[in-house]
């Protein structure tokens, strides 16, 4: 089946954040010293076929991507911001608030119970300025069109670097990292 005919399969999709960021450190203009949100965002993709059976859409996985955008805690768009006077290259210039790997491919991994599933992992995402935010994740076919589904995380805080203390690694992060499909940048000696 060609990728342009996937819509004819009458599949239903749902994306759910199964691990959400709790804390981040604002990086302002220090791109090389930025720290990723912790714990890393992990999105689970569920798919039902035309008969309503839960399935892994193997034929479609190479054509699915998940894209992140930043929202305020109230749900408004926060993707761009005007830097405060003196902190930006040009006064009034808009800068991107979200930085890092903002698009993820589908990864098949086993969940904590050993069952196979499809996930989108965002291990390298940072926010430029302090505040309370949410992430919005939308799954698309790479051929374009409307999102297949969208989800929004709970609010998380981004604090100044001097206030930031990284939360401990979660069991889910360690479990997925150990499978070697997606890397979280965590040395094994730290477990």
Secondary structure as GFF3:
##gff-version 3
##sequence-region A 1 191
A	DSSP	three_ten_helix	3	9	.	.	.	ID=ss1
A	DSSP	beta_strand	12	19	.	.	.	ID=ss2
A	DSSP	beta_strand	23	25	.	.	.	ID=ss3
A	DSSP	three_ten_helix	31	33	.	.	.	ID=ss4
A	DSSP	beta_strand	41	48	.	.	.	ID=ss5
A	DSSP	beta_strand	54	55	.	.	.	ID=ss6
A	DSSP	three_ten_helix	61	63	.	.	.	ID=ss7
A	DSSP	beta_strand	64	72	.	.	.	ID=ss8
A	DSSP	beta_strand	80	82	.	.	.	ID=ss9
A	DSSP	beta_strand	94	96	.	.	.	ID=ss10
A	DSSP	beta_strand	98	100	.	.	.	ID=ss11
A	DSSP	beta_strand	103	105	.	.	.	ID=ss12
A	DSSP	beta_strand	107	110	.	.	.	ID=ss13
A	DSSP	beta_strand	116	122	.	.	.	ID=ss14
A	DSSP	beta_strand	125	127	.	.	.	ID=ss15
A	DSSP	beta_strand	131	141	.	.	.	ID=ss16
A	DSSP	beta_strand	149	152	.	.	.	ID=ss17
A	DSSP	beta_strand	156	159	.	.	.	ID=ss18
A	DSSP	three_ten_helix	161	163	.	.	.	ID=ss19
A	DSSP	alpha_helix	171	178	.	.	.	ID=ss20
A	DSSP	three_ten_helix	188	190	.	.	.	ID=ss21
###
